[in-house]
Amino acid sequence: MRTIASISLVLVVLIFVGCKPSNSHQQKGSKDLTGTIRLSGAFALYPLVELWADEFRKQNPEVKFEISTGGAGRGISDVLSGKVDLGMVSRDLTPDEIAHGVWFISLAKDAVLPTINASNPILSELKKKGVSKELLKKMFVTGEIKTWEELIGRPGKSSIHLFTRSDARGAASIWGAFLGCSQSDLMGDTCLGDPGIIVALKGDANSLGYNNVNYVFDNKTRQKFPGIDILPIDFNGNGILDGNEDIYRNLDVFNEAIMKGLYPSPPVRDLYFVSMGKPQKREVLAFIEWIMDVGQKYVSLAGYVPLSKSKIGNEKTKIVH
């Protein structure tokens, strides 16, 4: 009996010991990364990167993040000067930036929207007619249209108060590309980032600006933030907001329209991480790899449009090569 009992005890110990290394390895795998990942750049990407960082830290508690905004231009300049590991960029890279050795990887998609005050004097008419690209050019670029009433062909004195972005911004670059101009050609009083334009819009019933999606829609309620609305675009220029142009009811409807190609590129664009050459820090590479795998499930949740499976596959090759 003692022999049988001894054998049983040994088996129990062996089973316990045999299971322990697997559990120990699991715990180590989630805690062995250390260091600080420094990022700066686009307002457009900031909310998503904040969410990704929070979720990544749950699995890798010894990794710290320093994340700051300032626009896509700052993200590029901070990478070039070595101030950060990753720049957050909301526009395509220029040939000159690529020639300087800037490495980049696509992460998700979003878009820029023309934004107005929710108390705009002709909002109900605008939601029926929409505004064509040509009329948008006449407001933002040439300044030919100066009052809101001109958009619906009636006399009036409600002056359009334009707001644009200061410094080098991805949103301004993309909005300018949609209108066939550069950021410097866009008219309006300048504001710092999306938050600056939102404050300006809310304080002026006759205002007109442009913003990244996540500053227009609340990703929790999926509805537009109070006080602001979207100037609907009449893409075919027929003077009516057709069914396939009426895409702004909520965040999910709008993002589905992006996926279907109903809202064009530009103003739809890819969002990127950039660095000087392929990242070498172990924690930085691990974070990017996590984003392209586990992190993709948070993209829609945060109000962005995920990359296609084929696009993710192509982008992953940039990490391993």
N, C-alpha and C positions, 0 to 999 in steps of 0.2 A: 504493500500500500504506500509505504514511504517513497519507494522508487517511482511508482506511478505519479504520486503527488509532485515529486521533484521534476519529473519530465514535463508535467503539465505547467509547472511554474516557469521552467526554462522556455517552453513554447510561448507562453504569455509574454515573457520578457522579450523574446526574439521578435514577436509580432509587434510589440510596442516600439521597440528600437527600430524595426524595419519601417514602420510608418513615420517615425519622427523626422528622418532626413528630408522626406518629401515635403512635409509641412514647414520645416525650417527653411528649405529652399524657396518655397512660395513666399514666405515672409521676407526673406532676404531679397528676392527679386523685386519686391515692392518698396524696398527701403535702401538699396545700395547706391542709388543715384544721389549725388550731392552737387552743390554748386549753385550759382546764380545765373539766371537767364535774363538778359537785359534786352528790352524791345522798345522801339519808339516809332511814331509815324502816324498813319492815316486814322482820322476819326472814324471812317467807315468800318474799319476792321476792329477797332478797339473793343466794342461790346462783346464780340465773339471771342477774341483772344482772352479777355478777362474770364469768360465762362470756361474756356479750354484750360486756362491756368488753374482755376479752382478745382476742376475735375482731375487734372493731372496730378495736382498736389495730394489728392486723396490717396492715390496709389504710390506717390513718391514724396513723402512729407519732408524729406531733407533738401528738396530742390526749392529755391526761392526765385521769385519773379520781381523784376522792376519794369513796369510798363507805363509809358507816357505817350501822350498824343502830341499834336503839333502839325499834322498834315503829312501827306505822302512825301513832299519835298524834304521835310525834316528827317523822315525815315531813311531816305537815300543818303542825305548828307551825314547823318550820324553813323551809318554803316561805312561810308567812305573814309570817315575820320577815325574809325575804330572805337567810337563811344558806346556802341551797342553790338550785341550778337546778331540781332535780326531787326530789319526794318519792316514796318507794316506799310504796304504800298497799294494804292487803289487805282492804279493806272498801268498801262503797258510801259515797259522800260524802253528808253530811247536807245538807238544804236550806239551812241557815245557811252552810255552807262554800261551796256553789255561789253563794249570794247575795253572798258576799264576793269573788267573782270568781275562784274556784279553777277552773282548766282541768284536764281529766282525759282520759286515753286508756287503754283496756283493752289489755293486752299478752298475757295468757295466763290459764289457769285452774288452780286447785289446790283442795285441800280440807283440812278439819280432821278429825282422827281421835281417838277416845277411846283412850288408851294406858295400858298396864299393864306391870308387871314380868313378864318371861318365866318367872319362877318362881312366878307366882301360884298359890295353893293349890288353886284349882278351875279352872284354865285348860282342862283337857280337857273338862269339863262345859260351860264357857262357849262353847267352840267348837262344841258340838253344839246348844245352846239359843239362844245369842245373848242380848242384853239389849234390851228394848223402850225406846222413848223415855220412856215413863212411869216405868220403873224408873230410867233415867238422871236424870230430874228428881228422883226421890226420893233420889238420892245427891247430886247437885250443887246442887240448889236448895232442897229442903225439909229434907233431912237425915233423912228418915224411915227410910231403910235405912242401917244402920251397919256391918253385917258382910257379908263376901263370901258366906257360907253362906246368907244370906237370899235371895240372887238365885236359888238353886236349891232353895229350900224345905226346907232342913234346918238343924238347930241347929248352932251353932258360934260361935267367939269370934275369928275372924280379922277384926279391925277394918279398915275401909276407910280408908286414909289419902289424903285428897284434896289435890291440888295444882292451883293456878290461876295465872294470870298477873298480874304487877304492872303498874301504870300503864295507859295506854290502848293496848291491843293489838288488832289486827285479828282474830287468832285467837280471843281471848276474846269479842269482839263477835259474831263469826259463830257460835261455839259457843253463846253465850247466845241468839242469835236462833233457833237450831235447837231449843233447849229452852224457848223462849217467855219469855225473861227478858233482862235487861241484864247487862253484865259485872259490875256491882257486886253482883248477886244470886247470883253463883256462889260456892259455898263452897270452902274449902280454904286451905292455906298458900300464900302467894304466892312465885313464883319469877320471876327475870328472864329473859324470853324463852324460846324453845324450848330453848336449851342448858341453862338452869336447871332446867326441868321434866325434861328427859332425865336429868340428873345425879340429881335427886331420885328418879325412877322406878327407876333402876338400883340405887340404894342401899336400896330398901325393897320386899320381896316383896309387901306388901299395898297398894302404892300405886296410885293412879288419877289420870290427868291427861288432857290433850289436846294434840295437836301438829299442826303443819303437815306435809304429806306428806313433804317432803324431809328432815325430821328423824326420820322413821320408817323410810323406805326408803333404801337406798344406791343412788344413780343409776348407779353403775358395775356392781355385782353384780345390781341390781334386786331384792335380797332385803332383809328387815328387818334393821336394825342389831342386833348381838348385845346381849342383855340386856333388850330391850324387845319387847313384842308389842302387838297391837291387840285391844281389847274389841269383838267383833263385834256389830253392831246387828241386832236382830230387828225390821225395819221394819213388818211386818204384825201383830206382836204375837201370833203363834200359838204361841209357846213353842218353836219349832223354827227353826234356821237353815236356811232353804230354799236350794235351789241358786242362785237369783238373788240371795241375800243372802250367799252364801259367796264373797266377792269380794276377799279380802285375801291370797291366796297369794303374790303378788309385785307389784312396782310396775306392770308392764305389764297384768296382769289388773285391778288396781284402777283404773288410768287408763282402761282400756277400759270399765269399769263406769261411770265418770263420763260418758264420751261417750255411753253408751247410756241415761243417766238412771237407772241403778240405785242410785246414791248421790246423794241429793237436794241441792238448793240451797235454803237452807243445809243442811249445812256446806260444800257446794261454793260457790266464789265466784270472781269475776273479780279479777285483780291489775292495779293501775293505776300509771301515772306521773301526778303532779299538779304543777301550777305556778301561779304567780300570773299569770293571763292566759296566752294562747298564748305558748310560748317564742319569744324573739326572737334569741337567740344562734345564730349560724350552725352551730356545732359541735353544739349541743344538738338543733336541728332535724334535722341530718344523722344523728345517732345514732338518733333516734326513727324517721325514715324508713327507716333501715337495719334496725331491729328489725322493722318491719312488713313488710319484704320479705325480705332475706337472713336476718335474725336469727330468723325463725320456724322455720327448719330445726333450730335448736338447742333448741327448746322441749321436744320429746319426749326428746331426748338428755339433757337436764338433769333429766328426771323430772316435767315439768309437762304439762298438756293444752293443745294449741294451740287458738287461736280458729278458728272455722269461716271458710270463705272469704268468706261474706257478711258476717260480723262484721268481718273484717279490712277489707273494702271500706268498711263504714260508718265504722270508726275512722279510716281514711286521710283521709276527708273533713274530719276535725277538723284535720288538718295543713295542708291547702290553703286552708281557709276561715277 
